[in-house]
Amino acid sequence: MTNDNGLFVNTLEEYTESTLEDEINNRGGKKFKKFFEPNEIAFILKIIFKALILLKINNISHGNIIPVNLFFLENGYTKLAGWHLENRKNWKCDFIDACSVIHSCVMLNIDNSVTQEKLNQNSVAYSRYPGLFEFLTKVLIYYAGGIIHMQNIEELKGEIKEIYYHL
């Protein structure tokens, strides 16, 4: 599979320790939930959004940013996998999907379709993560129509850096 720039997708198989979905289910399925620490949320956010920015700069859409597609490897690396845009009927934007992943981490419950209403209903849960609620709200507003301009990408880079250091 290639894009307009002649870039291609390489299929690679390797052993993984776990996925983000495994981690969310392990932390949320216990009698006493073990919430992600702010620095863990910051790390996950940085990995996902930096990868999406790189894809966007190269005119590539991932199309399936969900917790099961974020892998933690034995060597400490993290990889974003999957590529299923053609299978998504209601897909709008990778950045909105990324917000759903972060929301799933905060709530310790897989939710692949976050909305502003869901964020508002769970705003108390975000109090553990200073600035995260506002960051996700801004991303959802920017990319609600699925149209992303490079100017927005440059702004997003700065905001990712800011929220990363905030958390």
C-alpha contacts under 8 A as a table, 3 or more apart, distances in Angstrom:
res1	aa1	res2	aa2	distance
1	M	8	F	5.45
1	M	9	V	5.63
2	T	5	N	7.70
2	T	6	G	5.66
2	T	7	L	5.19
2	T	8	F	4.30
2	T	9	V	6.59
3	N	6	G	5.53
3	N	7	L	5.67
3	N	8	F	6.87
3	N	59	N	7.01
3	N	60	I	6.53
4	D	7	L	7.48
4	D	59	N	7.36
5	N	58	N	7.06
5	N	59	N	7.65
15	Y	73	L	6.93
15	Y	74	E	7.65
16	T	19	T	7.68
16	T	71	F	6.34
16	T	72	F	5.93
16	T	73	L	4.54
16	T	74	E	6.32
17	E	71	F	7.50
17	E	72	F	5.65
17	E	73	L	5.21
17	E	74	E	5.66
18	S	22	D	6.13
18	S	23	E	7.30
18	S	71	F	5.97
18	S	72	F	5.44
18	S	73	L	7.23
19	T	22	D	5.16
19	T	23	E	6.51
19	T	67	P	6.85
19	T	68	V	5.50
19	T	69	N	6.91
19	T	70	L	5.54
19	T	71	F	4.41
19	T	72	F	5.85
20	L	23	E	4.99
20	L	24	I	6.16
20	L	67	P	4.93
20	L	68	V	5.94
20	L	69	N	7.60
20	L	70	L	5.59
20	L	71	F	6.43
20	L	72	F	7.46
21	E	24	I	5.11
21	E	25	N	6.13
21	E	67	P	4.65
21	E	68	V	4.87
21	E	70	L	7.89
21	E	110	I	7.34
22	D	25	N	5.20
22	D	26	N	6.04
22	D	68	V	7.51
23	E	26	N	5.11
23	E	27	R	6.13
24	I	27	R	5.30
24	I	28	G	5.92
24	I	104	S	7.48
24	I	105	C	6.14
24	I	108	L	5.25
24	I	109	N	6.67
24	I	110	I	7.46
25	N	28	G	5.15
25	N	29	G	5.59
25	N	108	L	6.85
25	N	109	N	7.07
26	N	29	G	5.50
26	N	30	K	7.00
27	R	30	K	6.33
27	R	33	K	5.67
27	R	34	K	5.01
27	R	35	F	6.65
27	R	108	L	6.73
28	G	33	K	5.15
28	G	34	K	6.73
28	G	35	F	7.67
28	G	108	L	4.86
28	G	109	N	6.71
29	G	33	K	6.99
30	K	33	K	5.52
30	K	34	K	7.82
35	F	106	V	7.18
35	F	108	L	7.15
36	F	40	E	5.97
36	F	41	I	6.37
36	F	105	C	7.00
36	F	106	V	7.02
37	E	40	E	5.21
37	E	41	I	6.48
38	P	41	I	5.15
38	P	42	A	6.14
38	P	128	R	7.12
38	P	129	Y	5.62
38	P	167	L	5.09
39	N	42	A	4.91
39	N	43	F	6.14
39	N	164	Y	7.84
39	N	167	L	5.66
40	E	43	F	5.06
40	E	44	I	6.29
41	I	44	I	5.18
41	I	45	L	6.01
41	I	102	I	7.31
41	I	105	C	7.38
41	I	106	V	7.94
41	I	167	L	7.72
42	A	45	L	5.12
42	A	46	K	6.02
42	A	163	I	7.22
42	A	164	Y	4.98
42	A	165	Y	7.91
42	A	167	L	5.93
43	F	46	K	5.18
43	F	47	I	6.22
43	F	164	Y	7.36
44	I	47	I	5.24
44	I	48	I	6.25
44	I	102	I	7.67
45	L	48	I	5.37
45	L	49	F	5.98
45	L	98	A	7.99
45	L	102	I	6.75
45	L	160	I	7.85
45	L	164	Y	7.78
46	K	49	F	5.42
46	K	50	K	5.79
46	K	160	I	6.69
46	K	161	K	7.99
46	K	164	Y	6.86
47	I	50	K	5.50
47	I	51	A	6.19
47	I	78	T	7.81
48	I	51	A	5.30
48	I	52	L	6.24
48	I	80	L	7.53
48	I	98	A	6.72
49	F	52	L	4.98
49	F	53	I	6.08
49	F	95	F	7.39
49	F	98	A	7.17
49	F	160	I	7.57
50	K	53	I	5.14
50	K	54	L	6.29
50	K	157	K	7.88
51	A	54	L	5.19
51	A	55	L	6.26
51	A	80	L	7.84
52	L	55	L	4.98
52	L	56	K	6.00
52	L	62	H	7.77
52	L	94	D	7.04
52	L	95	F	7.20
53	I	56	K	5.00
53	I	57	I	6.08
53	I	153	I	6.83
53	I	157	K	7.99
54	L	57	I	5.22
54	L	58	N	6.47
55	L	58	N	5.20
55	L	59	N	6.27
55	L	60	I	4.93
55	L	61	S	6.48
55	L	62	H	7.50
56	K	59	N	4.84
56	K	60	I	5.43
56	K	61	S	6.62
57	I	60	I	7.60
57	I	150	M	7.73
61	S	85	L	7.50
61	S	94	D	6.82
62	H	65	I	6.91
62	H	82	G	7.61
62	H	83	W	5.55
62	H	84	H	7.22
62	H	85	L	6.50
62	H	94	D	6.54
63	G	83	W	6.18
63	G	84	H	5.67
63	G	85	L	4.05
63	G	86	E	7.83
63	G	88	R	7.31
63	G	91	W	7.05
63	G	93	C	7.33
63	G	94	D	5.97
64	N	69	N	7.77
64	N	82	G	6.52
64	N	83	W	6.02
64	N	84	H	5.65
64	N	85	L	6.26
64	N	88	R	7.84
64	N	94	D	7.29
64	N	97	D	7.38
65	I	69	N	6.59
65	I	82	G	7.79
65	I	94	D	6.38
65	I	97	D	5.46
65	I	98	A	6.05
65	I	101	V	7.39
66	I	69	N	5.58
66	I	70	L	7.25
66	I	97	D	6.87
66	I	98	A	7.39
66	I	100	S	7.67
66	I	101	V	5.87
66	I	112	N	6.63
67	P	70	L	5.56
67	P	101	V	5.88
67	P	110	I	7.64
68	V	71	F	7.37
69	N	80	L	5.78
69	N	81	A	4.92
69	N	82	G	5.68
70	L	78	T	7.00
70	L	79	K	5.77
70	L	80	L	4.65
70	L	81	A	6.23
71	F	78	T	5.53
71	F	79	K	5.08
71	F	80	L	6.31
71	F	81	A	7.35
72	F	76	G	6.75
72	F	77	Y	6.16
72	F	78	T	4.64
72	F	79	K	6.60
73	L	76	G	5.53
73	L	77	Y	5.29
73	L	78	T	5.93
73	L	79	K	7.58
74	E	77	Y	7.26
84	H	87	N	5.45
84	H	88	R	7.00
85	L	88	R	5.46
85	L	91	W	7.65
86	E	89	K	7.83
88	R	91	W	5.46
92	K	96	I	7.35
92	K	144	A	7.59
92	K	145	G	6.97
92	K	146	G	4.87
93	C	96	I	5.42
93	C	97	D	6.56
93	C	143	Y	6.97
93	C	144	A	7.93
93	C	146	G	4.86
93	C	147	I	7.73
94	D	97	D	4.96
94	D	98	A	6.16
95	F	98	A	4.93
95	F	99	C	6.41
95	F	139	V	7.16
95	F	140	L	7.90
95	F	143	Y	7.04
96	I	99	C	5.06
96	I	100	S	6.52
96	I	114	V	7.69
96	I	139	V	7.16
96	I	140	L	6.01
96	I	143	Y	6.81
96	I	144	A	7.44
97	D	100	S	5.03
97	D	101	V	6.47
97	D	112	N	6.84
97	D	113	S	7.09
97	D	114	V	7.81
98	A	101	V	5.03
98	A	102	I	6.38
99	C	102	I	5.17
99	C	103	H	6.04
99	C	114	V	6.86
99	C	136	L	6.05
99	C	139	V	7.60
99	C	140	L	7.46
100	S	103	H	4.96
100	S	104	S	6.07
100	S	111	D	6.20
100	S	112	N	5.31
100	S	113	S	5.75
100	S	114	V	4.84
101	V	104	S	5.06
101	V	105	C	6.42
101	V	110	I	7.67
101	V	111	D	7.33
101	V	112	N	6.84
102	I	105	C	5.06
102	I	106	V	6.34
103	H	106	V	5.08
103	H	107	M	6.11
103	H	111	D	7.32
103	H	114	V	7.04
103	H	119	L	7.79
104	S	107	M	5.19
104	S	108	L	5.53
104	S	109	N	5.11
104	S	110	I	4.87
104	S	111	D	5.48
104	S	112	N	7.70
105	C	108	L	5.06
105	C	109	N	6.99
105	C	110	I	7.74
106	V	125	A	6.92
106	V	126	Y	6.95
107	M	110	I	7.99
107	M	125	A	7.07
111	D	114	V	6.55
114	V	118	K	6.14
114	V	119	L	7.22
115	T	118	K	5.21
115	T	119	L	6.41
115	T	140	L	7.49
116	Q	119	L	5.05
116	Q	120	N	6.17
116	Q	137	T	6.55
116	Q	140	L	7.04
117	E	120	N	5.09
117	E	121	Q	6.19
118	K	121	Q	5.08
118	K	122	N	6.34
119	L	122	N	5.27
119	L	123	S	5.89
119	L	133	F	7.33
119	L	137	T	7.69
120	N	123	S	5.11
122	N	125	A	5.60
122	N	126	Y	7.13
123	S	126	Y	5.26
123	S	127	S	7.01
123	S	133	F	7.00
124	V	127	S	5.42
125	A	128	R	6.58
126	Y	129	Y	5.37
126	Y	130	P	7.35
126	Y	132	L	6.78
126	Y	133	F	5.95
127	S	130	P	6.21
129	Y	132	L	5.66
129	Y	133	F	7.75
129	Y	167	L	6.29
130	P	133	F	7.60
130	P	166	H	6.77
130	P	167	L	6.32
131	G	134	E	5.40
131	G	135	F	6.15
131	G	163	I	6.45
131	G	166	H	7.15
131	G	167	L	7.77
132	L	135	F	4.96
132	L	136	L	6.14
132	L	163	I	6.86
133	F	136	L	5.36
133	F	137	T	6.09
134	E	137	T	5.04
134	E	138	K	6.13
135	F	138	K	5.22
135	F	139	V	6.31
135	F	159	E	7.48
135	F	163	I	7.39
136	L	139	V	5.06
136	L	140	L	6.09
137	T	140	L	5.17
137	T	141	I	6.23
138	K	141	I	5.13
138	K	142	Y	6.06
139	V	142	Y	5.10
139	V	143	Y	6.07
140	L	143	Y	5.47
140	L	144	A	5.50
141	I	144	A	5.35
142	Y	145	G	7.92
142	Y	148	I	7.89
142	Y	152	N	7.67
143	Y	146	G	5.05
143	Y	147	I	6.09
143	Y	148	I	6.37
144	A	147	I	7.75
148	I	152	N	6.63
148	I	153	I	7.44
149	H	152	N	5.33
149	H	153	I	6.59
150	M	153	I	4.84
150	M	154	E	6.36
151	Q	154	E	5.27
151	Q	155	E	6.47
152	N	155	E	5.07
152	N	156	L	6.00
153	I	156	L	4.91
153	I	157	K	6.21
154	E	157	K	5.23
154	E	158	G	6.77
155	E	158	G	5.38
155	E	159	E	6.37
156	L	159	E	4.96
156	L	160	I	6.02
157	K	160	I	5.22
157	K	161	K	6.35
158	G	161	K	5.18
158	G	162	E	6.22
159	E	162	E	4.94
159	E	163	I	6.09
160	I	163	I	5.26
160	I	164	Y	5.93
161	K	164	Y	5.13
161	K	165	Y	6.37
162	E	165	Y	5.40
162	E	166	H	6.09
163	I	166	H	4.78
163	I	167	L	6.08
164	Y	167	L	5.51
